[in-house]
Amino acid sequence: MNPLSICIVSQQYKSVISGIGLHTRNLISGLIKDGHRVLLVTQRTQLFDDPDCPVEIVTVPAAFFQNSQARWIGLSWSFAKRLRELLAREYFDLIHFTDARESLWFKGHPTVIGNVNDYYAAELRPFRYYKRYYADARERWAYYHFLHRCERIAFRRLKALVANSHYTLEAIRRHYRLPAEKVFQCYKSINLDSFNQPRTPCKEGKLVLFAGGNMQRKGLGTLICAVPRIEKQFGKVTFCIVGADKNLNKLKKLAQKVGAADRFFFSGWLPNESLLKLYSQAHLFVMPSLAEAFGMVLLEAMASGIPVVATKVGGIPELVGGEENGLLVRPDSPDELADAVAAVLSNPGLSEKLSKNGRKRAEQFGIGAMLECTYGVYEAVLGR
């Protein structure tokens, strides 16, 4: 592909708090390496102090409610304003939002694309569903309905959308009635070199790792409820929980209720270096999500050589399945989850198979594969 002038718009770059940040870093590093001119529009808090930072950065004020999913709302307005200022004096072949919903207030460029990183607002559920699974059911139900309207507007304006899984692609096409030629699918990527550290499993008993925000959606409650059955089948296990959630205290109370509070260690958010160390020490990674568009942490765990147990929801079966590179169970099934966890922890042969095949599967999601797919989107959009 001939060198392009590309404007990347992203809420995350320096600080990685979700798959958006990882994707932004990998995308920018790949584009620059391939000779493209890249300018990044991001929050002021995302500036690197390094004077040799490889990308030119233009900033907007930091979003309010940084730890909230709704941080994109104010950012979308700030991004639109800054982009209009940039376009008054600069030319870009293409503008690429790493979160498509953040393009809500922007108009005025013929080739604007955006990544779609989840399907939860597109695939609305009745209120009773949220009431069953979420402590913040009313707030979540109202937010998803608001987000559904915003995404419908933003997605229709964009030249192209890039879904992070086939499941996400089909969900947004169906629920937002988008033309097939407008929606593409490209998997996210990981820097495989970051996951080559030797495995040093914890010798003081079995360690099970769970990582991620929005812990209710990622099924931490199911894992907590599975502990008594896990210990009945296998014995004592330590669970390390990485991440933050505003409803964490309620989840801790659930652990007390089932008599497993002393089995859980809650670390809060950790820098990548600390998380990588935990990946090398854990015997198993578990993420029993109620809904999941893809699951970057699963990919990272597999790249680290940890066997994984997850659920048959959303885009997860596109990454994990067949009992070859990981075990899948039904969502909201503590018994099935406990059986799978106990099976991996008690069977070294199964654990080794899942670990080896998981690493092989993760190797298919390198930066090169992501860039090749992304260039195909760019060519299709610019060719129009």
N, C-alpha and C positions, 0 to 999 in steps of 0.2 A: 504494500500500500504506500502511495506517495505521502510524504510528510504533511501532516495536517496541523492546523492551529485549533486546539481544543480547550474549551473552558469546562473544568470539572467543578461542580457545585456539591459540597458535602458538609454535613454538620460535624463530622469527625475526621481528624487526621492525626494530630499528635496523641490524643487520648483515645484509646480503643475501648468502647463500652458495649459494642455489639458487632455483628457481622458487617454493618455498614462501614465502620472504621477500618476493619481488616481489608475489605474490598477496595476502599479508597486508596489505601497504601499500595496494595498489589497492582491496582490498575494504573496509578500514576507512575510507579517505578517501571512498569512494563512499557508504557507509552513513551517515557523519556528515553529508555534504553533503545527503543526502536526508532528514535530520531524525530519524534513529534514534539511540537512546541505545546507545553501545557501550562495553563494558568489555573490556579485553584482559588475558588471563592469559599471561604469557611469562616467559622467563628473566631473572634479575636483570641479566645483562649486556646485555640488549636495551633498557634504559631510555634514553630520549633525555635529554640534559642540558638541553634547551630547556624553560623553564618554560611556554611556550605550546604545548607538545605537545597536539594536538587530542583525544587519547583518554585516558581514565582507565585506568591500568595497575596491575595487581596482579602481583607477581612470585613466582617460585619459585627455589630455588637453581639455579645454572648446571649444565648436564649435564656428566658426565664424558665424556672422549673427544669433545671438540667437533668434531674433524675426522673423526670416524667416522660411518658411516651408522647405527651402533647407538646413537647418542646419544639416540634416542627412547625407549629402554627405561627408563632411570632417570627421564626426564622424564614418562613416562606415569604413574608412581607419584606423583611430585610434583604433577602437574596434578590427579590425582584427589583427593588430600588437600586441596589449596587450593580446589578446586571445592566439596567438601563443606562447608568452612568458609564459603564465600561463600553457598551455598544456605541455610545456617542463618539468615541475616539478610537476604538479598536475593532478589528475584524476577527471573527472566529468561524471556521468551517462548521463547527458543531458545538453545541452546549449539552453537557451530559450531567444530569442530576443523579447522584447515587441513591437518592430516595425520591421517587417520582412525585409523591404528594407535596414535596417542598417546592414544586413548580406552580403551585396553585395560583399565585398572584402574578405570574410572569407571562407576558406576551411580547411579541415583536421580533422573533427570530424564526426563520423558516425550518431550521433543522435542530430541534430540541428533543432529546430522548431522556428516559428516566428508568431507573431500576425499580422493580416492584419486589419488595422483600418479605411480604406476608400477604395472607388472604383473609385475615380474621374479620375485617370490616366488610369485605365483599361477601363473605359467606355468613350472613347474619343468622343468629339463632333466636328462638323465642326466649322471653325473659326467664321462664322457668329453668332453662338450661344454665344461665348465668347464676341464678339463685342457688342452684344445686352445687355448683363447683367453686363459686367465688365469694369471698367475704365482702368484696366491694361490688356486688352484683348490680345495683342500681347505677352507680357511677360508670361501671364498665359498659353496661347495656346502652346508656345514653351516649357515652363517648363513641362507641362503635357505630351507632346510628348517625351521629354527626359526621364521623370520619367517612362513612359510606357515601354521604352526599358530596363531601369534599373530593374524595377520590374519583367519583363519577365525573365531576367537572374537570379536574386536573388531567385525568388520564385521556379524556377525549380530545384535549387540546394538543397533546404531545404528538410528535411525528411517529414515535415508536416507543414501545414499552419492552423492557427486558425482564422477564420473570426468572426467579431463582430456582424454579423446579417446574416440571410438567404439571404437577398438581396446581401450583399457583397460577400457571398460565391458563389452564382450563377454568379455574375458579373465576379469575377476573374477566376472561372472555365471556363466560356464561352470565355472570351476575351483572356485569356492566355493559353487556351487549356490544362488545368491541369487534371490529372486523378482524378476521384471521390474519390478514397480511400486516396488521399493525403490531401484533404481539409476537415477540421472539422469546426464546428460552436459552439462557446461558447459566451454567452452574458457577457458583462462587469458587474461589481458589484459596489455597494455602501455600505458604513458602515452605516447601518440604525440607529445606536445609535447617529450618528452626527446630525440627523434630527428630534430629539424628542423635540426641544425647542417649547414652546407655541407660538401660532400664535398671533401676535399683529399688525393687519392690520392698515395701516396709516389712521388717522382720518381726515387729512387735504385734502380730496379729494381722488379720485381713483388713485392708483399707478400701472402702468404696467411695468414689468421688462423684459429686454432682456439682455442676457449674452453670450459672446463668441467672439473669434477672427474670422478672415476671414469673416467680417461682410457682404460683398457683397454676398458671397455664402449663408450665413445664412439669407438673405432676409431682411436686415435692410431697404434697399431702398423700398421694398414693404410696410413695416410697415409705413415708413414716408409718402408714397403716400396715405395710408389708413386713415391718421389722419383727413382730412377734413370731410370725410364721417362718421367716428366714432363720431366726435363732433356734426355733424348734427343730428345723431340718439340719442346720449346719452348726450353729453355735454363735458365740459372741462375735460381732462385727462392728468396726468403727466407721462412721459415715462423716466425711468431710464435705461441708456445704459451702461453696464459693459463690459470692454474689450478694445482692441486696434486694430487698422487697419491702414495700411499706406495710405489708401484712405479715411480716416475718414473726412478730410476736404471737400472732394467732397460730402460726404453724409450730412455733415452739411449744405453745400450750397443748397442741395436738400431740406432740411428742411426749409431753408429760402425761397426757391422758392415757396413752397406750403403754406407758411404762418404759419408754425408750429414750427419755431426755438425756441420760448419761451416755448414750451411744453416738450422739450428734455433736460435732464441732462446727460452729458457724464462724467462718473466717472473715466475712464481708468481702468487698471487692479486693482483688489482688492484682498487682502488676503482672505483665506477661511472663516475666522471668520467674516469679514465684509459682504461677500456674503451670509453667513448663516443668518445674521441679516436682509439683504434685502429680502431673501426668506420669512422670518416671517412677513415682513411688506407689501409685495406686495399683491395686489388683484388678479393679473393675470400674468401669464408668457406667453410670445409670442415668437415663433421662426419660422418664415415663410420661411424656407430654400428652396433654389432652388435645392439643393442636400444635402443629409445627410445619412451617413452610419448607424448611430444608434441614437446618441443624448444624451450624458451623462447629459447635463444640464437639459434636459427635465425630465430625471429620478430623478435628484436631486430636481427639482421643485415639482414633484409629491410626492416625499418622504417628502417634507416639507409641504404638504397639500395645495399647490397652484393649482388652476385650470389652465390648459394649453391649448393653441391654437397653432397648428403647421400645417404642410403641408403633403400631401399624396405623399411623395417622399422617395426613398431608404428604409432604415430600420425603419423609424419612425412608419409606421402602425403596425409593430410588437410589439411596445410598447404602442402606443396610438391609440384608435379607437372606433368605434361603438357608439360614442356620450355618452359613459358611463364613461370613465375616462379622456376624453379630446375631443376637437373638432378639426377636420382636414379639411383643405380647399385646393383648387388647388394652386400650386405655381404660383408666379407672378400674383396674382389676388387681387389687393387692395380692390376691392368691396366685394369679398367673405370674405376676412380677416376682413374688417371693420364690416361686418354684424355679424361675429362670436364674435369679441371682444365686440361689443355693446350688443349682446345677453347675454353674460356671466356677464358683468358689471351691466346690468339692471335687471337681474333675480336672486335674492338671492337663490332661490330653485335650479336652474341649477348650480349655482356656488358651492353650498354646495354638490350637488351630485357628480360633477366632482372632487371636493377636496377629498371627502371621498373615492371614488372609485380609484382615482389616487394614494392615499396612499396605498391602498390594492394592487394595481398593482405593485407599487414600492417594496413592501415587498417580491415579488417573485424574486428580483434581489439582494439578500444578498450575502455576501462573500462565505458562505457555498455552495450555488448553483453554483457559479463560480468555486470554487475549485473542486467540484465533477465532473463537466464537464471537467476541465483541467486535472484531474487525469485520466480520460478516454482517453484523448489524449496521455498522458505520457505512459499509459499501452499499447496502440496500437502501439506506436512508438518503445518502448523498446521490445515489443513482437515480432517485425519483425526481 
